Amino acid sequence: MPLSPFHLAFPVHDLAAARAFYGTLLGCAEGRSSPEWVDFDFQGHQIVAHLAPDQCTPTGTSAVDGHGVPVRHFGLVLPMADWQAMAARLEGQVEFLIAPYVRFKGQPGEQATIFFHDPSGNAIELKAFADIGQLFAR
């Protein structure tokens, strides 16, 4: 069954910074916009940065595989080669919350993962599986 695109709206403190981060660094094409929000194409999914500086608040973490994973985050599951290319592209451009590594090694659901913040403090995870069939493995 083909995947349906998801839609996610999130707060940002500065639309110019959001455009630079999502558009330039992550390579997301810009869609519609207004002085208050910007749509981005997030690998076929619609994400919308809304200007709401008072709602850009830190999130707590939860322990996963020995790391403090931001409880509130969003992201993508990429093909492994794309994940590796993006991890290399982000090196030196963002401060990693969780640097690129493979978690659950040798277990069901083994995956490459990376976490970082956008300029407004929204946590993003990019992950990849050597075997996409492990996406929901227990």
C-alpha positions in Angstrom: 0.0 0.0 0.0 1.5 3.4 -0.9 2.2 5.7 1.9 0.1 8.8 2.4 1.9 12.0 3.0 1.7 13.3 6.6 1.2 17.0 7.6 2.9 18.5 10.5 2.7 22.1 11.8 5.3 23.3 14.3 6.4 26.6 15.9 9.5 28.6 14.9 11.0 31.8 16.2 12.1 33.1 12.8 10.9 32.3 9.3 14.1 33.4 7.7 16.1 31.0 9.9 13.5 28.2 9.1 13.9 28.8 5.4 17.7 28.6 5.6 17.6 25.5 7.7 14.8 23.5 6.0 15.2 24.9 2.5 19.0 25.3 2.2 20.5 22.9 4.7 18.0 20.1 4.5 17.0 20.7 0.8 13.3 20.9 1.3 11.5 22.8 -1.5 9.3 25.6 -0.3 5.6 25.6 -1.1 3.0 28.2 -0.1 3.8 30.8 2.5 2.6 34.0 4.2 4.2 36.4 6.6 3.2 34.0 9.4 4.1 30.5 8.0 6.0 28.5 5.3 5.2 25.1 3.8 8.1 22.8 3.0 8.2 19.5 1.1 9.8 17.1 3.5 10.5 14.2 1.2 6.9 14.3 -0.1 5.4 15.2 3.3 4.0 18.6 4.1 5.6 20.4 7.1 4.6 23.9 8.0 6.8 26.3 10.0 4.5 28.7 11.9 5.9 31.9 13.4 5.2 31.4 17.1 8.3 32.3 19.1 6.5 32.0 22.5 5.8 28.3 21.7 9.4 27.3 20.9 10.0 25.5 24.2 12.5 22.8 25.2 11.2 19.2 25.4 12.1 16.5 27.9 14.0 13.3 27.0 13.4 9.6 27.3 16.1 6.9 27.6 16.4 4.9 24.5 19.4 2.6 23.9 21.5 4.6 26.5 20.7 8.0 25.0 18.4 10.8 26.0 16.0 11.0 23.0 13.9 14.2 22.8 10.3 13.1 23.6 8.8 15.5 21.1 10.5 15.1 17.7 9.7 14.4 14.1 11.7 13.1 11.2 12.1 10.7 8.3 13.1 7.1 7.6 15.5 7.4 4.7 17.2 4.8 2.5 20.6 4.0 4.1 22.7 5.7 1.4 20.5 8.8 1.7 20.9 8.7 5.5 24.7 8.4 5.3 24.8 11.3 2.8 22.6 13.5 5.0 24.6 12.7 8.2 27.8 13.7 6.3 26.1 16.9 5.0 25.0 17.9 8.6 28.5 17.3 10.1 29.7 20.7 11.2 26.4 22.4 10.3 24.4 21.4 13.3 25.1 20.4 16.9 24.1 16.7 17.2 21.8 15.8 20.1 22.7 12.2 19.3 25.5 11.8 16.8 25.0 9.4 13.9 25.2 5.8 15.1 23.5 2.4 14.8 21.2 1.6 17.7 19.7 -1.8 18.7 22.7 -3.4 17.0 22.1 -7.1 16.3 18.5 -6.8 17.6 15.2 -6.6 15.8 14.7 -3.0 14.6 18.4 -2.3 14.2 18.6 1.2 12.7 21.0 4.1 12.0 19.8 7.3 13.7 20.8 10.9 14.2 19.1 13.7 16.3 19.5 17.4 16.0 17.6 20.7 16.6 16.4 23.2 14.1 17.1 26.8 14.9 13.9 27.1 16.9 14.7 24.0 19.1 12.4 21.5 17.3 14.1 18.1 17.5 14.5 16.1 14.3 15.4 12.5 13.9 16.6 10.9 10.7 16.9 7.1 10.6 17.5 4.3 8.2 17.3 0.5 8.2 19.6 -1.9 6.4 16.4 -3.9 6.1 13.3 -1.7 5.9 11.3 -4.8 6.9 12.6 -4.2 10.4 10.8 -0.8 10.7 8.2 -2.3 13.1 10.1 -5.3 14.3 9.9 -6.3 18.0 
